[in-house]
């Protein structure tokens, strides 16, 4: 370590963000402990995750993931819409270049987790409170244990307790739409001719959109026939409809997510009927086969900073951006990498944390702004892709989305 100081660092949350931060902080010579609320671990959570080839390369170079970690790459986005004149696959008047790599969430987490010693990854630790003191932070857990650390990194996701403790006046902003999503084993899909394409379909006669892409299976196989078809529908859901929309099969009203297997069957059937009416038959048929689907409300948040005292935010615990941006892995990695560099290279911790916070806030706001443009273009005000000519679609796309210079999966 450049400044000769090894800090005691407590990381709240043992998901992808927490594991990334732990690996990088340990490499920098700091003493790290992860405190994960779940007692059973996180295996099996999530479906597909998108990022760029450059992001995967950086993760591998720092030994955060294996050098040969599997992904399904896509080099084009096909902007499309169902059309009565264009058969089962709809019409695609616009293709944009991409650098997008799709990975399996559980596979990514497991690949990171194996790099972290079991004795520093503590399960069943639910945080109750955190208090900044002059030179440390005191953490109290529900099991009664009290931990003191020089620095605390909250990597506890979109519903972060750390964010609430640091900025209690700022809540999440519901974006007016939710995502209905699922996965289908490729082996169950009769005709796989279109699976090499990454489309985004706008709906036939209402706002919203649909995407799909292939991901390796959880064991890492990228062989044709062994992959998984990951799909998602972005559905406008008004505030007044949320209570019913987010009620699970047990009659319990959920906030944020209804996990795989917990959706009401009548709701899943109703949404499959919607997909059949709004999407090309090829894709609606695959969705019709999908089981144990899940729902996710989409939120954003805006924060004045990424730290308060010696408490810092990592990944979705910080400024929440839209999943449309595909920036989740980039954000958590750059948060952790830049923080490790800042506290290792700067002998004054206060100066290091403040400079890091300012820069992370700036970057997140830039990506958030791009996400606002993407919401308008892909959900609320999409050009009529069934009728507009290709040149008109190109002009519409270029004026609609201001690509963030810090990160994007759109190839430049």
N, C-alpha and C positions, 0 to 999 in steps of 0.2 A: 504494500500500500504506500502511495506516494507521500502522504503526510505523516506516516508512522502511527496512525490512530486506528484502533479496531473498536468499532461501536457494537453495542448490544442492540440488535434489531429484532423487534417482534413484528411478525406479519400476520394480520388478521384475514383469514380466508386462504384455503388451500387449493383453489381451482387453478386454472391456467395462469392467471395474473399472479397469484401468490407463489406458484412454483417458479415462474420466470424470475420474479424478484428475488426469491431465495437463492436460486442458482447463481445469479449475477452478483448478489451481495456476498455470498460465500467465496466466489472467485476473487472478489476485491479484498478478502481477508477479514470480513466482519463476522461477528458471532450471531447466528440466525436461529430463530425458532418460529415455526408456523403453528398457528392456532386455528383449527378448522372446526366449525360448529357441528358438522355431521359426524355421527359416530360410526357410520358404515362406509365412509369414503364416497367418492363421486363417480364411480364406474357406472357407465350406462347412461349418463346424462347427455342431453343434446343430440343433434344430428350432424349436419354439415357446417363447416366453418370455411369462409373464403379469405384469402389473402393473396399476395403476389409472389412470384418466383424470387424476387430480390429479398423479400421478407423471410422466406424459408431459407434462403442462402445465408442470411445473417444469423438466423437462429442456429443453423448447423455449424457455422464457423465458430460460434461461441460455445459449442457443445451443449446447447439447450435442448436440441433434438438430434437424432441420428442423422448422419450425412445422407443416408439413403431413405429418409423418412418419406413414405408414399403420399402422393397427391394426384389429383386428376386435373390436368391443365386445360384451360380454354383460352383461345386467342381471339375469339369474336363474340360479340353480343348481337343476337338477332332480335331486333325490335319488331314485334309482330302483332297481328290481331286476327281473330276469327273472321272469315269471309265466306259467304255462301258460294262465291264464284271460285274459291281456291281450295276446295276439298277439305280433307281431314286435318290438314296441317296449317290452315290459315294463310295469311299473306304477310310477307316480310319485305317491306320497302327500304329498310335501313339496317345496315350492319356496321358496327363500330369495333375498332381494334381493342383488344383486352390483353392484360397480363394478369390472369386470374387463376389461382390454384386452389382447388377445393379439397379439404381434408376432413377426416372423421374426428368429431370432438373428443370422443372417448379415447381414440387412438392417440391424439395429440397430448391429452392430459397424462395418459399412462406413460408415454414416451418421456415426458418431462419428469413425472413423479419418480421414476426409477433412479433418477440422479440425486434424489434427496434422501439422506439417511432417515430411517424410521424413527430414531430417537429424537429428532428435531421436528418431526411432523406429528403434531399432537391432535388427535381426534376427540370429539365430544367436548370441545371448549367453546361454550357460548358466552360471548362478551356481554357484560352488564354495563360497565362504565369505563371511561378513559379520562384521565385528568393530567393536563400539562402542568409540570412543575418547572423550576428554573432550569435544571440540567437533565431532566428525564421525564418520562411519562409513566404513570401508575395505571395498570390495567386490573380490573376486577372481573372474574368470571363467575358464571352461575354456580359452578361447583365449589365456590368459596375460595379458590386459589387467587392469590394476588401476585402479579408479575410487574417488575420494574424494568424499563428499557430506556436506552439512550434515544431511540428513534422508533416510532411505530408507523408501519405502512399498512393502510387499510386497502386490502384487495378483496373486499367482500361484496362486490357485484353491484347491480343497478339499485338494489334496495339497501344500500350501504348504511350501517349504523354509524360508521365513521363520518360520513358526509352529514348525517343528521346531528351528530355531536358537535362537529366543527362549524356547520352552517345551519342551525336549526330553523332559521327564517326562510330557507330556500327549499321548496319541494320539487317533486318531479312534475313535468308538464305532459299530460296525455296528448298525443298528436292527432287524435280523431280516427285512428285506424288500428286494427289488430292484425296479427299474422296467424293464419291457420296453416299448419305444416305437418309433414310426415315423411316417412321413408318407405320405400318398397324395394325388396331384394330384386336385383336385376334378373335373377333366375325365374322370377314370376311374371316377367314382362314378355309377352308373346313376340312382338316385333320390336327389336332394338335398333332399327335403322337410324332413328333420329336422336339417339342418346349421345352422339358426339357433338350435338349442337347445344349451346346455352341460349335459350330464348327468354325474352321477357314479353309476355302477352298482355296487352291491355284488354279489358273485358268488352264484350260485345256492345252492351248498352247501359253500362253503369261505371262509376268510378272504381278504381282499384286495378290490381295487376297480379300476374302469376309468373313465377320463375321456377326453373328446375336445373339441376346439374348432377352429375355423378360424383360419388365419393368412394374411396377405397372402403372395404369392409373393416370391421373393428380390428381384425388381425393383420390388416395392412395389405390384403390382396387387391391388386389393381387389374387383375385378369378379367377379360370380358366374360360375363356370366356370373362373376363373383362379387361385383361391386354393388353399391346401393344407389337407388334413384332418390335424390333428396329434392323435395318440392315445397313450395310455399305460396300461399295466396294472401295478398295484402288487401284487407277488407275494411272499408269505412264502417265504423260503428259509432253512432252518436252517443254522447254522454248518457242520455236518458235510457239507452238500450243496454248499457254496460252491465247493470246488475243481473239481468236475465242472461245476457251473452256469456258472462263469466261465472255462471252457476254450474257446478260440476255434477257428475252422475249421482252423488250422494245428497244433492240439494244444498251443498255448501257454496256460498258466494266467495269466489276467489278474487284476489287482487294481483295483477301482474301476469300470472301464468296459470293455466290448467295443464298439468303435466301429462305425459303420454299415458294413455290408459284410463284417464280420469274424466274425459269428456262425456257428456250425455250422448247416448246413441241417437236420439231424435235430432239433436243439433248437428252431429256429424253427418247424418243422412240428409238433413236439410241443406247443409253446405255442399255436399256432393251433388245434389240436384242443381244447386246454383252453378257449380263448376261445369256441369253438363250443358247448362243453358248459355254460359258465357265463354267457354273455351272450345278449341278444336276437339273433335271426338277422340283423336289419338291420345291427348293428354288427360282429358276428363275420364277416359276409360282407366288409365293407370291410377289416377286419384281414387276412382271408385274401388280399386283393389286395396287401397292403403288402410291399414288398421292401426289402432292405438295412436291416433293423431293427437296433436296438442295445440293449445292456443296461447298467444303471447300478446299482451297489450304493449304498444310502442310508446315509449316515453323519451323525452330529452330533459336535460337540466343545464342551467347556466350558473357558473360559480365565479366568484371574484378571484379565487386563488386555488392552488392545489395543496396548500399546507396551512396549518395554524399551529404556531409553536413548533413542537417536535413531532407533530402528527401530519402524515402525508397521505395522499390519495393516489391509487394506482388503478389503471384500467377503467372499467365501468363504474367504479366507486367515485371517480372524478366526474368531469363533464360528460354527460350521456349524449352520444350521437346516434343517429339513425342507423339501424342495421343495413339499410340500403347502401351505405357508404362502403361496407366491407372493411371497415377500419379498426375493428375490435382488436385483432392481434397486433397491428401496428401501434395502436395507442398504448396497450399494456406493455409492450416491449420497449417502446421509446421512453415511456415514463420510468421504467425500472433501469434501463441502460443509462439514461442521462442522469438519474439520481445517483447511481453507483459511481459514475464518473465524477459528478459534482462533489460528493462528500469525501471521495478518495483524494482528489486533486487539490481541494481547498482546505487549508488548515483551520479556517473559521467556519464552523458548522452553520451558524446563522446566515452568513453571507452565501454559503453554498445552497442552503435550502431556499432562500428567497430568490436567488437567480434562477434556480431550477423551476420554482413555482411559476414565476412570470412567463418563462418560455413554454412550459407545458400548457398553461392557460391560453396563450396565444395560438399554439398549434391546434388545440382542441376546438377553439372557437372558429378557426379557419375550416376545419373539417365539418363542424356543425353547420356552418353557412353553406357549404357544398351540399350537405344533407337536406337542407331546406329547399334548395333548388331541385334536388332529385325527387323529393316528395311531390313537388308541383308537377314535374315532368312525367313521373312514373305512376302517380296515383290520382292526382286531382285534375290535371289539365293536359292530358296526353293528346297530341295531335291524332287525328283519325287515321290510324295506320292502315285501315282497310281501303281508304280512298286517296290519300295524299300521295303525290308522286315522290320518287326518291330524292330529287333535288330539294323539294320543299321540306322533306323530313330532315335532311342534313342541316338546312338553315335553322329549322326549329330547334334541333338538338343543340347546335352551337350557341344559340342565343339563350337557351333555357338553363344550361348548367355551367357554372363557373367552377372549373376543376381546381381543387386545392393543390397548390404546388408542393405541399409537404407530403401528401400521400393520395394516391388514387389507383384503382385497378384498371382505369382506362389507359391504354398504351399511348405514349407520347413520342 
